[in-house]
Amino acid sequence: MFTNGWFVQLLNKKIYGWSKTDQRRCKLSFFTMGNTCSNNLGIPPAKGPNAVGCTDFMMDHTIQGTFFRLYYPCQKSEKAEKPDWIPSREYFNGLADFMKINRTLSERIFNYLFGSFKIPAFSDAPFKQNGKCPVVIFSHGLGAFRTLYSAICAELASQGFIVASVEHRDQSASATYYFREKSESEMMEEASSNRSTPASDNQVQEWMYYRALAHGESEFPLRNKQVKQRADECIRALDKLIEVNSGITMQNVLRTQFDWRTLKNSMDLCRVAAMGHSFGGATVIEALCKEAKFKCGVALDAWMIPLDEEIFPQVKQPIFFINSEKFQWAGNISRMKKLESAAIQRKMITIRGTVHQSFPDFTFLTGNWIGKLMKLKGEIDPELAIDLCNKATLAFLQRHLGLEKDFSQWYPLIDGKDENLIPGTNITVPQSAI
C-alpha cells in the first residue's frame, strides 16, 4: 500500500507531539488526513439504486478456511449501523509493520486519523431479494485487507452484484486472523480458575501479519507461491457462495447477525467475475487460469511480477486492465500485452492523473497536500477517478457476463473514450519486449 515508510515515521512523531490541544487536533485533521473535524473527507456512498449491506464470513476456523467480507443489495433499515472502516487495532499494527514503522506510535496516529471512518454499507442488514445477482470475487493488494476497497465493492453491490472481498492468508495482507484450538495448558489454567467454558469457546484468535522479504531473498519464488494460494482462496470463496446459494447450512465462525439462509437461490452463478487491485490484479489472472467458472476478470493497476508467463496461454476469458497513469512501467505493461489475443477480448485503459493508491479507500481519507506527498492521491479528483473505474468495470461486466442492465451507456469507457482516459497505456513498450 504505502512505500514512504521513512516519511510516515517522521510525520507520526511530529504529528503526535503537535496534536495535543483540541484546536491543533482540528487543524491537523483538516490539513492532513482528517476525521470528525472535517466534513470533506470520507468514503463516497454508492450510487446505484440499491442500499448496500455487508457482513463478514469465516467458514472453518483454521488457517485453511475461507474469510471474506460480503457486500450485497439490502433492505433499508433504520436500526442498521455502518461498520468501522478499520475493524480492529490489530490491523493498525499490521499496517505499521508493512510500512516498517513503530507499532505503538502508529496505532495512536492511525486510530486518531482513521478510526472514525465508516464503510458505506449497513452491517448485517437483511438481504434484498430482487432477481438473481451476478457475483464478483475481489482480491486485495499487497499490504491491504478485506475492508480497504469498500468504495468499489459497495458500488458494485448497489448495482445489483453480490461481492465477496477475500482477506488473504498467504502473509501478503497487513494483518488477518483465524482461530486455533486452545492448548492443554490454556485449558488447565481455565479449569484451575473454576471458569466453565462452552465447547464453542475453546478457540483462540490467532493473528497473522505481513511477511517481508528476508535480506537477499529473491522476490519471485515467494510472490509466485502467494499468488497461487491467493487464487485458490478466491476459488474457495466462490465455492462457499455456491454452497450458500444451494441452501446448504453454513456455520459462520464469526456468529454475525446476518441470516445466510436468505441468500438461497439469490446468485446467478453463470455470471461470475474476478476482480482485484495490484497483487490482486495478478491474482485475477491466476484465478482465471485455474477456474473456468470465472467468466471474465478486471485487473486494477495489476502487478504482474508474481505470475509465471507459462500460464498466459491457458487464460481463455476476457480481461480488462484499468491502470493508473503513474504506477506502470514498460516491463509490467509488456507482460499484460503478452495476454493480448485476436480471439478473446483483452482491453486496457489508463486513468489520467491517477496513482497506484487511487483505487483503495485511503485516497478519499487524506487531505490534498499530504495525500499527494504520500502518493495516496493523484492530480485527478479521487471521486471522479473511482467513478470512471466503476462505470468502465460495470460496462465490461455487462458485455461479458451478458447482463440486462443499463451499463451499456458506459461502453465507450472500455475503449478509453473520455477526456480523463487514455486508450491503452501511456507507457512506451518496445515491440521486442512483447
C-alpha positions in Angstrom: 0.0 0.0 0.0 2.5 2.7 1.2 6.1 3.0 0.1 7.1 6.1 2.0 7.6 4.4 5.4 10.5 6.7 6.4 8.4 9.7 5.8 5.4 8.3 7.7 7.6 7.6 10.7 8.9 11.1 10.8 5.4 12.5 10.2 3.9 10.4 13.0 6.4 11.7 15.5 5.8 15.3 14.6 2.0 14.9 14.5 1.9 13.2 17.9 3.8 16.0 19.5 1.9 18.7 17.8 -1.6 17.4 18.2 -2.0 17.7 22.0 -4.5 20.5 22.0 -8.1 20.4 20.7 -7.5 23.3 18.4 -4.5 21.7 16.8 -6.3 18.4 16.5 -8.9 20.1 14.4 -6.3 21.8 12.3 -4.4 18.5 12.0 -7.4 16.6 10.7 -8.2 19.3 8.2 -4.7 19.7 6.8 -3.5 16.1 7.0 -5.9 13.1 6.8 -8.9 14.3 8.6 -11.5 12.9 11.0 -14.6 14.3 12.7 -13.4 17.9 12.4 -13.6 17.8 8.6 -16.7 17.2 6.7 -14.9 16.9 3.3 -13.3 13.5 3.9 -14.9 10.1 3.8 -15.5 7.1 1.6 -18.1 8.2 -1.1 -21.5 6.5 -0.9 -22.6 4.0 -3.6 -24.6 5.5 -6.5 -26.7 2.5 -7.6 -30.4 2.0 -7.0 -29.9 -0.4 -4.1 -28.9 0.2 -0.5 -25.8 -1.8 0.4 -25.3 -4.3 3.3 -22.1 -6.0 4.4 -21.2 -8.9 6.6 -18.1 -11.0 7.4 -18.0 -14.7 6.7 -15.4 -17.2 8.1 -16.0 -20.8 7.2 -13.7 -23.3 9.0 -11.9 -21.6 11.9 -8.5 -22.8 10.8 -5.9 -21.2 8.6 -7.1 -23.3 5.7 -10.6 -21.8 6.0 -12.3 -19.1 4.0 -12.6 -15.5 5.1 -14.3 -12.6 3.2 -16.5 -9.6 3.6 -19.7 -9.9 1.6 -21.3 -6.8 0.1 -24.9 -7.2 -1.2 -28.1 -5.3 -2.1 -30.0 -4.9 1.2 -33.3 -3.8 2.6 -33.3 -0.4 4.2 -33.3 -0.4 7.9 -33.3 2.4 10.4 -31.6 0.3 13.0 -28.7 -0.9 10.9 -25.3 0.7 11.6 -22.3 1.2 9.4 -19.2 -0.8 10.5 -15.8 0.8 11.2 -13.5 1.0 8.2 -10.6 -0.5 10.1 -12.2 -3.4 12.1 -9.7 -3.6 15.0 -6.4 -2.3 16.4 -4.5 -5.3 15.1 -5.0 -4.0 11.5 -3.3 -0.8 12.5 -0.4 -2.8 13.8 -0.3 -4.7 10.5 -0.2 -1.5 8.5 2.7 -0.3 10.8 4.6 -3.5 10.2 4.1 -3.3 6.5 5.4 0.3 6.4 8.2 -0.6 8.8 7.3 1.9 11.5 6.8 1.8 15.2 3.5 0.0 16.2 2.8 1.9 19.5 3.2 5.3 18.0 1.5 4.4 14.7 -1.5 2.8 16.4 -2.3 6.1 18.1 -1.9 8.1 15.0 -3.8 5.7 12.7 -6.6 5.5 15.2 -6.8 9.2 15.5 -6.7 9.8 11.8 -8.8 6.9 10.5 -10.6 5.5 13.5 -13.8 7.4 12.9 -14.4 6.5 9.3 -17.1 4.0 8.4 -17.8 1.6 5.5 -20.5 2.9 3.1 -22.7 -0.1 3.8 -25.0 -1.3 6.6 -23.7 -4.0 8.9 -25.7 -7.3 8.7 -28.7 -5.6 7.0 -31.3 -8.0 5.6 -30.7 -9.1 2.0 -32.9 -7.6 -0.6 -34.2 -10.3 -3.0 -34.8 -8.9 -6.4 -33.9 -11.5 -9.0 -30.6 -13.3 -9.2 -27.4 -11.4 -8.6 -24.2 -11.8 -10.6 -21.2 -12.4 -8.4 -17.8 -10.8 -8.1 -14.8 -12.2 -6.1 -12.5 -9.3 -5.1 -8.8 -9.7 -4.3 -6.9 -7.0 -2.3 -3.4 -5.7 -2.9 -0.1 -6.3 -1.1 -0.3 -5.0 2.5 -4.1 -4.5 2.3 -7.0 -6.5 3.7 -10.7 -7.1 3.1 -12.2 -3.7 4.1 -9.9 -1.3 2.2 -11.7 -1.3 -1.2 -15.2 -0.5 0.1 -15.9 2.3 -2.4 -15.5 -0.2 -5.3 -17.2 -3.2 -3.6 -20.2 -1.1 -2.3 -20.8 0.4 -5.7 -21.0 -3.0 -7.4 -23.4 -4.2 -4.7 -25.6 -1.1 -5.1 -25.8 -2.0 -8.8 -27.1 -5.5 -8.0 -24.0 -7.6 -7.5 -23.0 -9.8 -4.7 -19.3 -9.2 -3.9 -17.0 -11.3 -1.8 -13.9 -9.3 -0.8 -11.4 -12.0 0.3 -8.9 -11.5 3.1 -5.8 -13.5 2.0 -3.9 -15.7 4.4 -0.7 -16.0 2.3 1.0 -13.4 4.5 0.5 -10.7 1.9 -2.2 -8.9 3.9 -1.1 -6.4 6.5 -3.0 -8.5 9.0 -5.6 -11.2 9.2 -6.6 -13.9 11.7 -8.0 -17.3 12.2 -8.8 -19.4 15.3 -6.8 -22.2 16.8 -7.8 -24.7 19.5 -6.7 -23.8 23.0 -3.6 -25.6 24.2 -3.8 -28.0 27.1 -2.1 -25.5 29.4 -4.6 -22.9 28.5 -7.5 -25.3 29.2 -5.9 -26.3 32.5 -5.5 -22.7 33.5 -9.2 -22.0 32.9 -10.1 -25.2 34.8 -8.0 -24.2 37.8 -9.7 -20.8 37.9 -13.1 -22.6 38.1 -14.2 -20.9 34.8 -16.5 -23.0 32.8 -16.0 -22.5 29.0 -18.5 -23.7 26.4 -17.1 -26.1 23.8 -17.6 -23.5 21.1 -15.3 -21.1 23.0 -12.4 -23.4 23.2 -10.7 -21.5 20.5 -8.2 -18.6 20.5 -7.9 -15.8 17.9 -4.5 -16.1 16.1 -3.2 -13.2 14.2 -1.0 -13.3 11.0 0.9 -10.3 9.8 2.6 -9.3 6.6 5.8 -11.3 5.8 8.5 -9.1 4.4 11.2 -10.4 2.1 14.3 -11.6 4.0 17.6 -9.9 3.3 18.9 -11.2 0.0 15.7 -13.2 -0.7 14.5 -13.4 -4.3 11.1 -12.0 -4.7 9.6 -14.1 -7.5 9.5 -17.5 -5.7 7.7 -16.1 -2.7 5.2 -14.0 -4.7 4.5 -16.8 -7.2 3.7 -19.1 -4.3 1.5 -16.5 -2.8 -0.4 -15.7 -6.0 -1.2 -19.4 -6.4 -2.6 -19.5 -2.8 -4.5 -16.3 -3.3 -6.2 -17.7 -6.5 -7.1 -20.8 -4.5 -8.6 -18.7 -1.8 -10.7 -16.8 -4.3 -11.9 -20.1 -5.8 -12.8 -21.4 -2.3 -14.8 -18.2 -1.6 -16.7 -18.9 -4.8 -17.3 -22.5 -3.8 -18.7 -21.4 -0.4 -21.1 -19.0 -2.1 -22.2 -21.8 -4.4 -23.0 -23.9 -1.3 -24.8 -21.0 0.3 -26.8 -20.4 -2.9 -27.8 -24.1 -2.9 -29.2 -23.8 0.6 -26.6 -25.9 2.4 -26.5 -25.0 6.0 -23.3 -23.0 6.8 -21.7 -22.4 10.1 -20.2 -18.9 10.3 -17.4 -18.9 12.9 -17.9 -15.2 13.4 -21.5 -15.5 14.5 -22.8 -12.4 12.8 -26.4 -11.4 12.9 -26.8 -11.9 9.1 -29.1 -14.7 8.1 -27.2 -16.6 5.4 -30.4 -18.7 4.6 -31.8 -15.6 2.8 -29.2 -16.0 0.1 -30.6 -19.3 -1.1 -31.1 -19.1 -4.9 -30.1 -15.5 -4.8 -27.0 -15.7 -7.1 -26.6 -16.1 -10.9 -23.7 -18.5 -10.9 -23.4 -18.4 -14.6 -22.3 -14.8 -14.3 -19.2 -14.7 -12.1 -16.2 -12.4 -12.4 -12.9 -12.0 -10.6 -11.6 -8.5 -9.8 -8.6 -7.2 -7.9 -6.0 -4.5 -7.4 -2.2 -4.7 -7.8 -1.2 -8.1 -6.4 -5.0 -8.7 -6.5 -4.8 -8.0 -10.3 -2.2 -10.7 -10.7 -4.5 -13.0 -8.6 -7.3 -12.3 -11.1 -5.1 -13.7 -13.9 -4.1 -16.8 -11.9 -7.7 -17.4 -10.8 -9.0 -17.2 -14.4 -6.4 -19.8 -15.4 -7.4 -22.1 -12.6 -11.2 -21.8 -12.6 -13.5 -21.6 -15.7 -16.4 -20.5 -13.5 -14.9 -17.1 -13.7 -16.3 -15.7 -17.0 -14.1 -12.6 -17.1 -11.7 -10.6 -15.0 -11.0 -6.9 -14.1 -7.4 -6.1 -13.1 -6.8 -2.7 -11.5 -3.3 -1.5 -11.9 -2.1 -5.1 -11.9 1.3 -6.0 -10.6 2.3 -8.8 -13.0 5.6 -9.8 -11.4 4.2 -12.7 -9.4 2.9 -14.5 -12.4 4.5 -17.3 -14.4 4.1 -16.4 -18.0 3.7 -20.0 -18.9 0.1 -19.8 -17.7 -0.9 -16.9 -20.1 -2.0 -19.2 -23.0 -4.2 -21.1 -20.6 -6.3 -18.0 -19.7 -9.3 -18.1 -22.0 -11.6 -15.4 -20.5 -11.8 -11.7 -21.4 -9.7 -9.4 -19.2 -9.9 -5.6 -18.6 -6.8 -3.9 -17.4 -7.6 -0.5 -15.8 -4.3 1.2 -15.0 -3.1 4.4 -13.2 -1.0 6.9 -15.0 1.9 7.0 -12.6 2.5 3.4 -11.5 3.1 1.3 -14.6 6.4 0.7 -16.3 7.4 -0.9 -19.6 8.3 -4.4 -18.2 4.9 -4.7 -16.4 2.9 -3.4 -19.4 4.7 -5.8 -21.7 3.5 -8.8 -19.6 -0.1 -7.5 -19.9 0.3 -7.3 -23.6 1.5 -10.9 -23.8 -2.1 -11.7 -22.8 -3.4 -10.0 -25.9 -5.5 -12.3 -28.2 -7.1 -12.0 -31.5 -9.9 -14.4 -30.4 -10.5 -13.2 -26.8 -11.2 -9.6 -25.8 -8.4 -8.1 -23.8 -8.9 -4.4 -23.1 -6.7 -1.8 -21.4 -7.3 1.8 -20.4 -5.4 4.3 -18.2 -7.0 6.9 -16.0 -5.2 10.3 -16.3 -3.8 11.9 -13.2 -4.1 8.7 -11.1 -1.5 7.0 -8.9 -1.4 3.4 -7.7 -3.3 4.2 -4.5 -6.2 5.9 -6.4 -8.1 2.5 -6.1 -8.1 1.7 -2.4 -10.2 3.9 0.1 -7.1 5.7 1.5 -7.3 8.2 -1.4 -10.6 9.6 0.0 -9.4 9.9 3.6 -6.4 12.1 3.2 -6.1 15.9 2.8 -4.8 17.1 -0.6 -1.2 18.0 0.2 -0.4 15.1 2.5 -2.3 12.7 0.1 -0.1 13.8 -2.8 3.1 13.8 -0.7 2.3 10.2 0.4 1.3 9.3 -3.2 -2.2 8.4 -2.0 -3.7 11.0 -4.3 -3.0 11.9 -7.9 -3.8 15.1 -9.8 -7.4 14.0 -10.6 -10.3 14.3 -8.2 -10.3 10.8 -6.5 -14.1 10.6 -6.7 -14.0 11.2 -10.4 -11.3 8.6 -10.8 -13.1 5.9 -8.9 -16.4 6.8 -10.7 -14.7 6.2 -14.1 -13.2 3.0 -12.8 -16.5 1.7 -11.6 -18.5 2.7 -14.6 -16.0 1.2 -17.0 -16.0 -2.0 -14.9 -19.8 -2.2 -14.9 -19.8 -1.8 -18.7 -17.2 -4.5 -19.2 -19.1 -6.9 -16.8 -22.4 -6.2 -18.7 -20.7 -7.0 -22.0 -19.0 -10.2 -20.9 -21.5 -11.6 -18.4 -24.5 -10.9 -20.6 -26.3 -8.7 -18.1 -29.6 -7.0 -18.8 -28.7 -3.7 -17.2 -28.2 -0.1 -18.5 -24.4 -0.2 -18.2 -24.1 -0.1 -21.9 -24.3 3.7 -21.7 -20.7 3.4 -20.5 -19.4 1.1 -23.2 -17.2 4.0 -24.7 -15.2 4.0 -21.5 -14.0 0.5 -22.2 -12.2 1.9 -25.2 -10.8 4.9 -23.3 -13.3 7.4 -24.9 -13.3 10.1 -22.2 -11.2 13.2 -21.7 -9.8 11.7 -18.5 -8.9 8.3 -20.0 -6.1 7.1 -22.2 -6.9 4.2 -24.6 -4.4 1.5 -23.8 -1.4 2.9 -21.9 0.8 6.0 -21.5 3.9 3.8 -21.4 6.0 3.2 -24.4 6.8 -0.5 -24.7 9.4 -1.7 -27.3 7.9 -4.4 -29.6 10.8 -6.6 -28.8 9.7 -6.7 -25.2 6.3 -8.3 -26.0 
